[in-house]
């Protein structure tokens, strides 16, 4: 894995995307009940503390190692095998003719049968 990070720029110049991907789950979706009060001379902005909860969200993001760009992030209510497959599909669709190397942890959704089938079809 470290070798891929060191080779990322060279691979990028050859049309290969080296992508590090991960998820952030349990992001609180909060909405303030009252608007904040703007700053005034001698007074900081007053941010209201009451809010309405709208559940949690899961963020799946890709970091292209060579460019530092985030590609095709997705936010949804769940982090399932189908969510991860849809996310990778959207990522690959940003450059369908490109070559891709995804670096992931060993979470079960990163090793699913549907993901293996997607990769096999792409080859």
Legacy VTK file of the C-alpha trace (Angstrom):
# vtk DataFile Version 3.0
C-alpha trace
ASCII
DATASET POLYDATA
POINTS 123 float
0.000 0.000 0.000
2.792 2.458 0.833
4.389 1.721 -2.537
1.150 2.723 -4.288
1.091 6.020 -2.424
4.699 6.690 -3.485
3.920 5.757 -7.105
0.609 7.653 -7.264
1.930 10.659 -9.212
3.716 8.519 -11.780
0.662 6.280 -12.171
-1.589 9.324 -12.543
0.574 10.546 -15.435
-0.080 7.137 -17.063
-3.865 7.488 -16.625
-4.181 5.337 -13.512
-6.239 6.713 -10.616
-4.943 5.686 -7.175
-7.894 6.221 -4.864
-8.065 5.993 -1.089
-11.646 5.475 0.049
-13.322 5.404 3.440
-16.579 6.109 5.217
-17.685 8.397 7.999
-20.879 7.144 9.589
-23.133 8.552 12.270
-22.940 12.164 11.093
-25.698 14.042 12.934
-28.140 15.771 10.574
-29.160 18.775 12.656
-31.211 21.836 11.769
-31.290 24.930 13.983
-34.761 25.821 15.265
-33.986 29.554 15.447
-31.734 31.652 13.207
-28.404 32.878 14.522
-28.006 36.550 15.372
-25.321 38.316 13.326
-22.277 40.000 14.795
-22.623 43.585 15.934
-19.990 46.057 17.048
-18.514 44.680 20.241
-20.633 41.474 20.160
-19.854 38.105 18.556
-22.356 36.164 16.491
-24.996 34.535 18.727
-25.650 30.968 17.599
-28.840 29.380 18.904
-28.343 26.077 20.676
-31.719 24.415 20.019
-32.010 22.162 16.981
-34.165 19.511 15.343
-32.643 16.081 14.716
-33.060 14.549 11.276
-31.288 11.261 12.010
-27.790 10.395 10.919
-26.018 10.263 7.574
-23.139 8.232 6.183
-20.462 9.838 4.004
-18.435 7.745 1.557
-15.552 9.671 0.028
-12.644 9.034 -2.321
-9.335 10.849 -2.160
-7.251 10.746 -5.345
-3.769 10.463 -3.921
-1.891 12.151 -6.796
-4.113 15.228 -7.091
-5.585 15.623 -3.618
-9.053 15.827 -5.157
-12.191 14.284 -3.669
-14.037 12.327 -6.362
-17.780 11.615 -6.372
-18.529 11.741 -2.636
-21.856 10.260 -1.589
-24.046 10.910 1.434
-26.930 8.669 2.379
-28.928 7.209 5.204
-27.054 3.898 5.187
-23.669 2.335 4.496
-24.500 -0.980 2.865
-23.019 -3.169 0.169
-25.389 -1.551 -2.353
-24.390 1.955 -1.185
-20.686 1.207 -1.584
-21.188 -0.367 -5.013
-23.225 2.651 -6.176
-20.494 4.934 -4.859
-17.710 3.091 -6.714
-19.798 2.972 -9.877
-20.287 6.754 -9.736
-16.551 7.190 -9.146
-15.538 5.041 -12.118
-18.121 6.862 -14.256
-16.055 10.056 -13.818
-13.462 8.454 -16.144
-14.880 5.246 -17.650
-11.810 4.676 -19.837
-9.348 5.221 -17.005
-7.657 2.587 -14.888
-8.456 2.485 -11.190
-6.737 1.277 -8.034
-8.900 1.564 -4.911
-7.314 1.371 -1.477
-9.860 0.332 1.167
-9.874 -1.141 4.629
-11.187 -4.661 5.192
-14.800 -3.757 5.956
-17.189 -6.459 4.732
-18.871 -4.147 2.188
-15.457 -3.674 0.547
-15.282 -7.433 -0.128
-18.829 -8.165 -1.273
-19.882 -10.478 -4.084
-21.561 -7.602 -5.948
-18.320 -5.627 -5.841
-16.345 -8.583 -7.208
-18.915 -8.963 -10.006
-18.642 -5.225 -10.812
-14.846 -5.462 -11.089
-15.074 -8.613 -13.226
-17.488 -6.900 -15.641
-15.223 -3.849 -15.853
-12.229 -5.915 -16.946
LINES 1 124
123 0 1 2 3 4 5 6 7 8 9 10 11 12 13 14 15 16 17 18 19 20 21 22 23 24 25 26 27 28 29 30 31 32 33 34 35 36 37 38 39 40 41 42 43 44 45 46 47 48 49 50 51 52 53 54 55 56 57 58 59 60 61 62 63 64 65 66 67 68 69 70 71 72 73 74 75 76 77 78 79 80 81 82 83 84 85 86 87 88 89 90 91 92 93 94 95 96 97 98 99 100 101 102 103 104 105 106 107 108 109 110 111 112 113 114 115 116 117 118 119 120 121 122
